[in-house]
């Protein structure tokens, strides 16, 4: 029998180093996974190594907003910062960073799943898991109408033109045939403040579908008298949860969404069937859901899946309507702030304190499944989130978080618009 040569100590060292690099790369991907699910695209990866120091760096972009993410395993520090980029002809809006300042996260010396969860919560608080919002400084208020049009050009119209060229559709793009006031209802999100950038964010698009196809534009409001406000809140969460798995960065699986929203046996998470709750109103509601899904399928045929995903993400970010619904990063941030405030002021409901082991578990229960709470607890949550928003407005903080348009971008856009006028 031929003896198999044993690896040398040097080979073992190399193999161990390679395995360590692989584990750190895998951990880096796990840390940024929430950003990738929120529509951020990985457009560059570098690894720097010197002696015992290593750093993994990624470049992420979404709707011409850019972030550099750096992970340093030795001190468990995650840096999110601005990228220095040239203004390319592909976009009419200059490249920007969605952060007001560098975000530095010192992750705990804990198992990877705890580190990943710590990072995800920080991303939500920074507004990175929702569509980017822009706050205009007082000196730039005059830019708002033009900035809205420029953002639409970079997101919706550009994506629609690419789609139409690919399928051989010629002529002027139009909202005709999509129903009365379709364009006005879609553009309502553009009138929200802070200004919402219509980027492709699947979780926000799920909120947009739930709001449009279930809650507002369907016939469900005509039958609201059949259910209480809290039952309706649970039904809204159920609709969002039902469609969320069928929305991806590439677009919406409308056949699956249709089945999810019109399944005969649909139930609230707490148990009751929707058909039993709405009684004779359930069939008219189902017909109206089909009508609205048909409308969006027609829009997708005309403008393409990416353009429609951008519109739905925009619609799902309306702060005056659904921007703080369950499923948004802002909802989670507001819930955790509400629980912290209640703990500080000894205002947590007794039922929540007895059912959960500590404030952290209470916040987790509310974040992940508020529709399983009893009526008193759910009402407390709704009121507490509104109170968080009220306190932020009193202190002139944006709800949800927004990045202020930097001075250099104000100057660049002002110059660009002046050139167009000339």
C-alpha positions as CSV (number, residue, x, y, z in Angstrom):
1,X,0.0,0.0,0.0
2,X,1.3,3.4,-1.0
3,X,1.6,5.8,1.9
4,X,-0.3,9.1,1.5
5,X,2.0,12.0,2.2
6,X,1.0,14.0,5.2
7,X,0.5,17.7,4.7
8,X,3.3,19.9,5.9
9,X,2.8,22.3,8.8
10,X,3.0,25.1,6.2
11,X,0.2,23.6,4.2
12,X,-2.0,23.3,7.3
13,X,-1.4,26.9,8.1
14,X,-2.4,28.0,4.6
15,X,-5.5,25.8,4.7
16,X,-6.5,27.3,8.1
17,X,-5.9,30.8,6.8
18,X,-8.0,30.1,3.7
19,X,-10.8,28.6,5.9
20,X,-10.7,31.7,8.2
21,X,-11.0,34.0,5.2
22,X,-14.0,32.0,3.9
23,X,-15.7,32.2,7.3
24,X,-15.2,36.0,7.5
25,X,-16.5,36.4,4.0
26,X,-19.6,34.3,4.8
27,X,-20.1,36.4,8.0
28,X,-19.8,39.6,6.0
29,X,-22.5,38.4,3.6
30,X,-24.7,37.5,6.6
31,X,-24.2,40.9,8.2
32,X,-25.3,42.8,5.0
33,X,-28.0,40.3,4.0
34,X,-30.8,42.6,5.3
35,X,-29.5,45.4,3.1
36,X,-29.5,43.1,0.0
37,X,-33.1,42.0,0.8
38,X,-34.0,45.7,1.0
39,X,-32.9,46.2,-2.6
40,X,-29.3,47.3,-2.2
41,X,-27.1,45.7,-4.8
42,X,-23.5,44.5,-4.3
43,X,-21.4,46.2,-6.9
44,X,-17.9,45.5,-5.6
45,X,-16.0,43.4,-3.0
46,X,-12.5,43.8,-1.8
47,X,-10.4,42.0,0.9
48,X,-7.5,43.8,2.5
49,X,-5.0,41.7,4.6
50,X,-1.8,42.7,6.3
51,X,-0.2,40.5,9.1
52,X,-3.0,39.8,11.5
53,X,-5.4,42.5,10.2
54,X,-8.1,42.0,7.6
55,X,-10.9,44.1,6.3
56,X,-13.8,43.1,4.0
57,X,-15.2,46.0,2.0
58,X,-18.4,46.1,-0.1
59,X,-19.9,48.8,-2.3
60,X,-23.7,48.8,-2.3
61,X,-26.0,50.9,-4.4
62,X,-29.7,51.5,-4.8
63,X,-31.4,54.2,-7.0
64,X,-28.1,56.1,-7.3
65,X,-27.6,56.1,-3.5
66,X,-24.3,54.5,-2.5
67,X,-22.8,53.0,0.7
68,X,-19.4,51.6,1.4
69,X,-19.6,48.8,4.0
70,X,-16.4,47.7,5.8
71,X,-16.2,44.8,8.2
72,X,-13.1,44.4,10.5
73,X,-13.3,41.0,12.2
74,X,-10.4,41.7,14.6
75,X,-12.4,44.4,16.5
76,X,-15.9,43.3,15.3
77,X,-16.5,46.8,13.8
78,X,-18.9,47.4,10.9
79,X,-18.4,50.8,9.2
80,X,-21.0,52.2,6.8
81,X,-19.8,55.4,5.0
82,X,-20.0,57.6,1.9
83,X,-18.4,56.6,-1.4
84,X,-16.6,59.1,-3.6
85,X,-18.1,58.6,-7.0
86,X,-18.2,60.5,-10.3
87,X,-21.5,61.8,-11.6
88,X,-22.2,59.5,-14.6
89,X,-24.4,60.2,-17.6
90,X,-26.6,57.3,-16.6
91,X,-28.4,59.4,-14.0
92,X,-29.7,62.9,-13.9
93,X,-29.4,63.1,-10.1
94,X,-25.9,63.1,-8.6
95,X,-24.8,60.1,-6.6
96,X,-25.4,60.5,-2.9
97,X,-25.1,58.6,0.4
98,X,-28.3,57.8,2.3
99,X,-26.5,58.5,5.7
100,X,-26.2,61.8,7.4
101,X,-22.9,60.7,8.9
102,X,-20.7,57.5,9.1
103,X,-22.4,54.7,10.9
104,X,-20.0,52.7,13.1
105,X,-21.3,49.5,14.8
106,X,-19.3,47.7,17.4
107,X,-20.9,44.3,17.3
108,X,-21.0,42.2,20.5
109,X,-18.6,39.4,21.3
110,X,-21.4,36.9,20.7
111,X,-22.6,34.2,18.3
112,X,-23.0,35.3,14.7
113,X,-26.8,35.4,14.8
114,X,-26.7,37.9,17.6
115,X,-24.1,40.0,15.7
116,X,-26.3,39.9,12.5
117,X,-29.4,40.9,14.4
118,X,-27.6,43.8,16.0
119,X,-26.5,45.0,12.6
120,X,-30.0,44.6,11.1
121,X,-31.7,46.7,13.9
122,X,-29.1,49.4,13.3
123,X,-29.8,49.4,9.5
124,X,-33.6,49.7,10.3
125,X,-33.0,52.7,12.6
126,X,-30.8,54.4,10.0
127,X,-33.6,54.0,7.4
128,X,-31.6,51.7,5.1
129,X,-34.3,49.0,5.1
130,X,-36.9,51.3,3.7
131,X,-36.9,53.5,0.6
132,X,-34.5,56.4,1.0
133,X,-36.1,59.7,2.1
134,X,-34.7,63.1,1.5
135,X,-35.2,66.1,3.7
136,X,-34.7,69.4,1.9
137,X,-32.9,72.2,3.9
138,X,-34.7,75.6,4.0
139,X,-32.4,76.9,1.3
140,X,-33.4,74.1,-1.1
141,X,-37.2,74.1,-0.9
142,X,-37.4,75.5,-4.4
143,X,-35.8,72.3,-5.7
144,X,-38.6,69.9,-4.6
145,X,-40.7,69.9,-7.8
146,X,-37.7,69.5,-10.1
147,X,-36.1,66.9,-7.8
148,X,-39.3,64.8,-7.9
149,X,-39.2,64.8,-11.7
150,X,-35.5,64.0,-11.8
151,X,-35.9,61.0,-9.4
152,X,-38.8,59.7,-11.4
153,X,-36.7,59.9,-14.5
154,X,-33.8,58.0,-12.9
155,X,-36.1,55.3,-11.5
156,X,-39.5,54.8,-13.1
157,X,-39.2,56.3,-16.6
158,X,-35.7,54.9,-17.3
159,X,-36.7,51.4,-16.2
160,X,-39.9,51.6,-18.3
161,X,-38.0,52.7,-21.4
162,X,-35.6,49.8,-21.1
163,X,-38.5,47.4,-20.8
164,X,-40.4,48.8,-23.7
165,X,-37.4,48.7,-25.9
166,X,-36.8,45.1,-25.0
167,X,-40.3,44.0,-25.9
168,X,-40.6,46.2,-29.0
169,X,-43.2,48.7,-27.6
170,X,-43.1,52.0,-29.3
171,X,-44.9,55.3,-28.7
172,X,-45.5,57.5,-25.7
173,X,-45.8,56.0,-22.3
174,X,-49.2,56.7,-20.8
175,X,-51.4,55.8,-17.8
176,X,-54.5,55.7,-20.0
177,X,-56.6,52.6,-19.5
178,X,-55.3,52.0,-16.0
179,X,-58.4,53.5,-14.4
180,X,-59.6,56.9,-13.3
181,X,-57.0,58.8,-11.3
182,X,-54.4,56.0,-11.4
183,X,-51.6,58.4,-11.9
184,X,-52.9,60.8,-9.3
185,X,-53.1,58.0,-6.7
186,X,-49.6,56.8,-7.5
187,X,-48.2,60.2,-7.4
188,X,-49.7,60.9,-3.9
189,X,-46.6,59.3,-2.5
190,X,-44.5,61.9,-4.3
191,X,-46.4,64.6,-2.3
192,X,-45.3,63.0,1.0
193,X,-42.7,64.6,3.1
194,X,-39.8,63.9,3.5
195,X,-39.5,63.2,-0.2
196,X,-39.5,59.4,-0.9
197,X,-37.1,58.0,-3.6
198,X,-38.9,55.4,-5.7
199,X,-36.4,52.6,-5.4
200,X,-37.1,48.9,-5.6
201,X,-37.5,47.7,-2.0
202,X,-39.5,44.4,-1.8
203,X,-40.8,44.9,1.8
204,X,-42.1,48.4,0.9
205,X,-43.6,47.0,-2.3
206,X,-45.4,44.4,-0.2
207,X,-46.9,47.3,1.9
208,X,-47.9,49.0,-1.4
209,X,-49.7,46.0,-2.6
210,X,-51.4,45.3,0.7
211,X,-52.5,49.0,0.9
212,X,-53.7,49.3,-2.7
213,X,-55.1,45.9,-3.5
214,X,-56.5,45.0,-0.1
215,X,-57.1,48.1,2.1
216,X,-57.7,51.3,0.1
217,X,-58.6,50.7,-3.6
218,X,-60.5,47.5,-3.1
219,X,-64.1,47.5,-1.7
220,X,-63.0,46.5,1.8
221,X,-63.8,50.0,3.2
222,X,-67.4,49.6,2.2
223,X,-67.6,46.6,4.5
224,X,-65.4,48.0,7.4
225,X,-68.6,48.1,9.5
226,X,-68.4,44.3,9.7
227,X,-65.1,44.4,11.6
228,X,-63.6,46.5,14.4
229,X,-60.6,48.8,13.8
230,X,-58.3,46.3,15.6
231,X,-59.6,43.4,13.4
232,X,-58.9,45.6,10.4
233,X,-55.4,46.3,11.6
234,X,-54.8,42.5,12.0
235,X,-56.2,42.0,8.5
236,X,-53.8,44.6,7.1
237,X,-50.9,42.8,8.7
238,X,-52.2,39.5,7.4
239,X,-52.4,40.9,3.8
240,X,-48.8,42.2,4.0
241,X,-47.5,38.9,5.4
242,X,-49.4,37.0,2.7
243,X,-47.8,38.9,-0.3
244,X,-44.3,39.5,1.1
245,X,-42.8,36.1,0.0
246,X,-43.9,36.8,-3.6
247,X,-42.0,40.1,-4.2
248,X,-38.3,40.1,-5.2
249,X,-35.8,42.6,-6.5
250,X,-36.6,41.4,-10.0
251,X,-40.4,42.1,-9.7
252,X,-43.7,40.8,-8.4
253,X,-45.1,37.3,-8.9
254,X,-48.6,38.5,-9.5
255,X,-50.1,35.0,-9.9
256,X,-48.9,34.1,-6.4
257,X,-50.0,37.4,-5.0
258,X,-53.5,36.9,-6.4
259,X,-53.7,33.5,-4.8
260,X,-52.4,34.8,-1.5
261,X,-55.0,37.6,-1.2
262,X,-58.0,35.6,-2.5
263,X,-57.5,32.2,-1.0
264,X,-61.0,31.0,0.2
265,X,-59.6,30.0,3.6
266,X,-57.7,33.2,4.5
267,X,-57.5,33.8,8.2
268,X,-56.2,36.3,10.7
269,X,-53.2,35.1,12.6
270,X,-55.4,35.1,15.7
271,X,-57.7,32.5,14.1
272,X,-60.9,34.0,12.6
273,X,-61.5,33.5,8.9
274,X,-62.0,36.6,6.8
275,X,-65.0,35.2,5.1
276,X,-66.7,34.7,8.5
277,X,-65.8,38.2,9.6
278,X,-67.0,40.1,6.5
279,X,-69.9,37.7,5.8
280,X,-71.8,38.8,2.7
281,X,-69.1,41.4,2.0
282,X,-66.4,38.9,1.4
283,X,-67.3,38.0,-2.2
284,X,-67.5,41.7,-3.3
285,X,-64.2,42.3,-1.6
286,X,-62.6,39.3,-3.5
287,X,-63.9,40.6,-6.8
288,X,-62.4,44.1,-6.1
289,X,-59.0,42.5,-5.2
290,X,-59.0,40.8,-8.5
291,X,-59.9,44.1,-10.2
292,X,-57.0,45.9,-8.6
293,X,-54.5,43.1,-9.3
294,X,-55.6,43.1,-12.9
295,X,-54.9,46.9,-13.0
296,X,-51.3,46.4,-11.8
297,X,-50.7,43.4,-14.2
298,X,-51.7,45.8,-17.0
299,X,-49.3,48.4,-15.7
300,X,-46.5,45.8,-15.6
301,X,-47.3,44.8,-19.2
302,X,-46.9,48.4,-20.2
303,X,-44.0,49.6,-18.1
304,X,-42.2,46.4,-17.0
305,X,-41.7,44.7,-13.7
306,X,-38.8,46.9,-12.5
307,X,-40.7,50.2,-13.1
308,X,-43.9,48.8,-11.4
309,X,-41.8,47.5,-8.4
310,X,-40.4,51.1,-8.0
311,X,-44.0,52.5,-8.1
312,X,-45.2,50.0,-5.5
313,X,-42.2,50.7,-3.2
314,X,-43.0,54.4,-3.5
315,X,-46.7,53.8,-2.7
316,X,-45.8,51.6,0.3
317,X,-43.7,54.4,1.8
318,X,-46.4,57.0,2.2
319,X,-45.8,58.2,5.7
320,X,-49.2,59.8,6.1
321,X,-50.9,56.4,5.2
322,X,-48.8,53.2,5.6
323,X,-45.2,54.2,6.1
324,X,-45.4,53.1,9.7
325,X,-47.4,49.8,9.1
326,X,-46.0,46.5,10.3
327,X,-43.4,45.3,7.8
328,X,-41.5,48.6,7.5
329,X,-38.1,49.2,9.1
330,X,-39.6,52.4,10.6
331,X,-42.3,50.4,12.4
332,X,-39.7,48.2,14.1
333,X,-37.6,51.3,15.1
334,X,-40.7,53.1,16.5
335,X,-41.8,50.0,18.4
336,X,-38.4,49.6,20.1
337,X,-38.3,53.3,20.9
338,X,-41.9,53.0,22.4
339,X,-41.0,50.1,24.6
340,X,-37.8,51.8,25.8
341,X,-39.8,54.9,26.6
342,X,-42.5,52.9,28.5
343,X,-39.8,51.1,30.5
344,X,-38.2,54.3,31.5
345,X,-41.5,55.8,32.6
346,X,-42.9,52.5,34.1
347,X,-45.8,52.5,31.5
348,X,-45.6,49.0,30.1
349,X,-49.0,47.3,30.1
350,X,-49.3,44.6,32.9
351,X,-50.4,41.9,30.4
352,X,-47.2,42.4,28.3
353,X,-44.9,42.3,31.3
354,X,-46.4,39.1,32.6
355,X,-46.5,37.4,29.2
356,X,-42.9,38.2,28.2
357,X,-39.5,37.9,30.0
358,X,-38.3,41.4,29.9
359,X,-38.5,44.5,27.6
360,X,-36.4,42.9,24.9
361,X,-38.8,40.0,24.5
362,X,-41.8,42.4,24.6
363,X,-40.3,44.4,21.8
364,X,-39.6,41.3,19.8
365,X,-43.1,40.0,20.2
366,X,-44.6,43.4,19.0
367,X,-42.1,43.7,16.1
368,X,-42.7,40.2,14.7
369,X,-46.3,39.4,15.5
370,X,-48.4,42.3,16.8
371,X,-51.5,40.7,15.3
372,X,-51.2,37.9,17.9
373,X,-51.6,40.4,20.8
374,X,-54.9,40.8,22.5
375,X,-57.0,43.9,21.9
376,X,-55.8,45.9,24.8
377,X,-52.1,45.2,24.0
378,X,-52.5,45.9,20.3
379,X,-54.3,49.2,21.0
380,X,-51.4,50.2,23.3
381,X,-48.9,49.4,20.6
382,X,-50.8,51.5,18.0
383,X,-51.0,54.5,20.4
384,X,-47.4,54.1,21.5
385,X,-46.1,54.2,18.0
386,X,-48.1,57.3,17.3
387,X,-46.7,58.8,20.4
388,X,-43.1,58.1,19.2
389,X,-43.9,59.9,16.0
390,X,-45.5,62.8,17.8
391,X,-42.4,63.3,20.0
392,X,-40.1,63.2,17.0
393,X,-42.1,65.9,15.3
394,X,-42.1,68.1,18.3
395,X,-38.3,68.0,18.2
396,X,-38.2,68.5,14.4
397,X,-37.0,65.0,13.7
398,X,-38.2,63.4,10.4
399,X,-40.7,60.6,10.6
400,X,-39.3,58.2,9.4
401,X,-35.6,59.0,9.3
402,X,-34.4,61.0,6.3
403,X,-31.1,62.2,4.9
404,X,-30.8,65.9,4.5
405,X,-29.8,66.9,0.9
406,X,-26.1,68.0,1.3
407,X,-25.0,71.5,0.3
408,X,-22.9,70.2,-2.6
409,X,-25.9,68.4,-4.1
410,X,-28.0,71.5,-3.7
411,X,-25.4,73.5,-5.6
412,X,-25.0,70.8,-8.3
413,X,-28.8,70.5,-8.9
414,X,-29.3,74.2,-8.9
415,X,-26.6,74.6,-11.5
416,X,-28.0,71.7,-13.6
417,X,-31.5,73.2,-13.6
418,X,-30.2,76.7,-14.4
419,X,-28.4,75.2,-17.5
420,X,-31.6,73.5,-18.6
421,X,-33.5,76.7,-18.4
422,X,-30.8,78.4,-20.5
